[in-house]
Amino acid sequence: MDLPASPAPHGDGRPLALVVESETGRRIETADLLAGAGFEVLEAWSAQTAFRQIERHGMLRLVVVDADLRGAETRFALVHEIARHRPDLALIALSDGPSPAPGALPEGVRFAVKPLTPALAREALGQLSG
């Protein structure tokens, strides 16, 4: 009996990023910006799909999270959960809302107003590469 072939290694050597955004247009826009900056990009539209992607992809390096994700218990809830489960990941929290109060985000999490800018995407890549 033949065993199924192993899946090919993920990607082409570019760092792997995950975009977590419930709004399809914004998710695609953010994914495109990250890809343009040099990332290989996965997408998730809910906390559940985000954790599934995080579990499946051990090589993940960056997660860009909608701080106000639909269905989340509280603002920044998903950011805190990801930071607790995978402290090795770089995290960027995006929001249309106000900036978080000091100490509201886990240490090292970057906050930015939506949309993600090309400059921030390139900066994130530079920090992971450096």
N, C-alpha and C positions, 0 to 999 in steps of 0.2 A: 504494500500500500504506500503510495506516495504522500509525503507530508506537504502541506501547503507551503509555498514559498514565503520566506520572511519578508516583511515589508521593507522596501528600500529605505535607507536612512533619510530622515526628514530634511528636506531643503538642500541648498547648494552652498552651505557654509555661512550664509548671512545669519545674523542673530535673529532669533524668533521672538515675535511680539504678539500679544493678544489685545484686541480691542473689545471692550465690553460696553455696549451701547444699545438701548432698546429701540431707538429711532433709526430705521434702516438707512436713510439718507446720510445722517451724521456718522453712522458706523462705517459706511462705505467711504465717505470723505476722509475720515480719520485713518482708515486702513490704507487708502491711496497715498496719503501724506507719509505715512510710515514706510510704505513700500518705496516711495520716491526717495526717502532718506537712506535707504539701504537695508531695511528690515524685510524678513519674510513674515507675513502677517496671517494670523488666524482671527476669527471673529466669533463673538458670543453676544446674544441678545438678552440674556437673563443671568441671574446669579447661578442658577442650576447649570446652564450650558457653559458658563465661565469655569466653574469647578470641574466640569467634565473635561474641558480642554486642558486645564492646568494639570489634572491627574494623568491625562494621556501623553502630555508633552513635557517630559522631564528637562528638555533642553531650552525651555522657555526662559527668556531673560527679562522681558519688559511686559507689564500689563498697564494699559491705559483704560481707566475705569470712569464711567459716567457716575459722578458722585451722587446724583439724584436718580439712580436707576429705578424704573418703574417696578413696583412689587417689593422693593427693599423695605425693611422694617423702619430704618431711620436713614438720614443723610449720612453718607460715608460708611454705612454698615458693611458693605461689600469690601471696601478698601481695608477695613480693620480685619475682616475675616481672612482675606488673602494674605495680609501681612503676618497674621498669626500662624497660618498654615505653611506659608512659603516665604520666610524672612529673607531668602536669597534673591527674591525678585525685585527689580526696580519697579516702582509704582508711580504713576502719574494720575492724579484725580482731576477730572475736568468737570466744570459746572457752569451753568448760566447764572447761578445764585451767588450770594455773597461769599467772600473769602472766609475760610474757617477761622474760628477763634484760635489763638495760640494754644497748642497742646491738643487740638481736636483731631489731628491726624497722627498716625504712628510716625515715629522718628524716621526721617529719610524720605518720606512720601512727598512728592512735588505736587503743588496745586497750581492749576492754570484755569483761566476763564476760557470757555468754549468759544470758538473751535480751536483744536490743536493747531499750532502754527508750524510751518516748515522749519523755522529756526529752532523751536523746541524739539522737534523730531530729530533734527541733525545733532542737537546738543545731547539728547538721550543716547544716540548712537555713539557719539564721541566718548561719553562717559563709560559706556559699556566696553568700548574698544580700547580705552586708555588705561 
